[in-house]
């Protein structure tokens, strides 16, 4: 199966069957020395980095509106080297976005904080899948979305209205699985709540909220995968 899904097109996804393999990822096994050397350079440049646990795919395919795949737990240091050597690595990255839709139909994204790997980048509050996001070996995408939004913004989306299905966009840099989450408050009010949360944090992950009001409202620092998601939303798709 390896990686078999259309690239650069938004796909409807009715189910995500991505399972956690307890064995090591081949990329981690084959590059142990280079991973350690690269991590030393990374933390020398940014001591705030933490070598936690994330997951990296070894297989992913799209079949009958389903994402089916296999992933492995790896150290963040492994992921950091993979970012530099992703081509023909036998590994890919998937992550999830809760597309936060305000009551006035604006989108509320975030700008990452200066001490993070993606400092200054704008996208929806999100983070890599971690082993805690799996239930009996199967990824719980919504759990990941809700957890990451709460950690970064203080918002609790557990009771928010959700889009009836997921969608996915796969590019050479990774596959984003996203779903609309609707909050009844206007975007300015949601942004105010997020800003208050960030101001109260000792070491916030994000710089603050970013409101996107229409398809051409593309903020500086916008991550490349966000433009098609924004256009999709304001075109009334899904």
N, C-alpha and C positions, 0 to 999 in steps of 0.2 A: 504493500500500500504506500509506504513512505509518505510523500506529500503530493496529494492529488486533488487539487481544487482550483477552480478558476481564480485568476489573479485580477486585481484592479476592477472588480465589479462587486456591487453590494448584493449579497445572497440572502434569501429568506432561510431561517433556521428554526425548525420546530422542536428540535431536541439536540442536546449536546452530550455525546457519549464519549467523553475523554477520560481515560482511566489511568491511574497512577501505578506504574510498574515498580515493584519494590527493588528491582535491580538497578545498578549504576548506569548512567547514560554513557554510551561509548565515547562521546566527545570528552567527558570528564576523565575517563580512563586513559585515553590516548594522549591527553595534553596536560597531565598533572604538573610537570615541571614548568611548562610555560604559564600555566594558571597561577602558580605561586609567584613567579617572577613578575608577571603583569600586575598581580594584586599588590605587591610591594610598591610598584610605581604608582598605582592608583591611590593607595592610602597616603603615600608621601605627598601627593598633590591635593588630596582631600581627606584629612584624618577623620572627618565625620562619617565616612562610609562604614557600614556594618556588614560583616560577612555572614548574613543570615541564610535561610534556606528558601529557595524558590523552585519552580519546576520548569523543565525544558522538554519540548516535544521531540520524540523520535519518529512519530507518524501522525499524519492528519489527512483526512479526506472528507469530501462533501458528497453524500449520497442520499437521494430522495429527501432533500431538505433536512438532512441530519449531518452534524459534524461528528465524525468518529475518529478517535485518535488514541495515542499512548504517550505518556510523559513520564519523567523521572525526576526525583528530587535531586537538586544540585546546590552547591554553595553559590552564594551571590558572586564570589570571585570567579567561578566557572562561567557564569552568565556574562560577566564583564569581559572576559577574554573572547567568548563567543561573539559578542557584539562587534569585535574587530575582525573575526575570522568566519563570519556566518556563511559565506559562499562555499558551497560544496562541503559543508561541515557535517551533514547528516543530522542536523538539529535545526529546529525552528522555535519561535516564541509565539505564544498566544496570551492575550490579556483581555480584560473585560471593561466595558464602559457603561455605567449608568448614565444615559443621556438625560440630564435633568432639564425638564420642560416646565417653565413657570406658567402661572395662570394667564399671563398675557402672551403666551406662546414663544417668548424669548427663551434662549438656551442659556444655562448658567454653567460655565466652565471654570477652571482655576489656572493660576500661573504658579509654577513650581518655585520653591524657595531657593535662595542662593547657595545653600550648602548641599543641595541634592545633585544627583548625576545629571538630571535634565533641567538644571537651573534656568529659569526664565521661559521655559516652554509652556505653551498653553494647550490644554486638552481637558477632557472631563476627568474629575477626580477618579483615580484608578491606581492599581498596583498589580504586580505579577501574582499569579496564582501561587499559593503556598500549600503545604500539606494539610493545614487546618481547614482548607476550603474543600476537602474531599470527604464524601460520606460513603463508607464501605467501598472505597477505592474509586468512586465516581465523582467527578468535579461537580460542585454545587455553584453554578455561575452567579446566581442571585445572592447567595451568601457572601461571595467575594465582593460583588458590587456594593452591597449594603455595608459591609465591614470597612471597605476602603473609603467610601464616602463619609462614614461616621468618623473614622480616624483623621481624615484630612480636613473636613469642614465642620464637624460637629452635628451635621444634619442626620436625622434618623429616617431613612426611607423604607423602613420595614412595613409600614402601613400605607405607603403611597400607591396610587393606582399605577399599574404596569401595562406596558404595551402587550398585546396578546401573543407576540412571538419575539424571538431574538432575530437579529440580522448579523451578518459578518462581512468584513472586508479584509481580504488577504492580499498583501503586497510582499515585495521581496524583503521588507524589514520586519514582517510579522503579521499575525492575524488578530484583528480586534473583533470581539464579539460584543455587540451592543444591544441595548433595549431602552426604550423610553420609560422614564419614571416621571409621573406628573405630580407637581406640587401646586396647590390652588393659589398660593400667594403670588403677587407680581414679582418680577425679577429683582427689582430694587430692594424689596423686603427680604428676599432670600439672600441677596448679596450682603445686606446689612447684618443678618444673622451670622453668615460665614465670617465677615470681617471682625465681628465681636468675638467669635470663637478664636480666630487667629491671634487677635490682640491679647487674649488671656492665656495663650499657650507659652510655655517657657522656650520651647524649640520647635516651632511649627514647621511642618513639611512644605506648606504652600505660602506664597507671598500674599495671595488674596484671590477674590472671585473676579471673573471676567464675564460680562454679559454680552451675548451675541443676539442681535435683534432682527437680522435679516440675512439672506444668503450672501450678500456682498459685504457684510460687516465682519471682516476678517482681521482680527487683532494681530499686532506685531508679536512674533514669537510663536505663531500658531504651528503646531506639529503638522507634518505633511498629510497624515492620514485623516486629519480633522476636516479639511475642506470638502471632500465628498460626503461626509456624514452631515455637515451643516447644510449643504445643498439638498441632500435627500430629505432632511427634516422640513425645510421650508418649501419644498416642492409638494409637501403633503403625502409623501410616500409612506408605505408600511401599513 
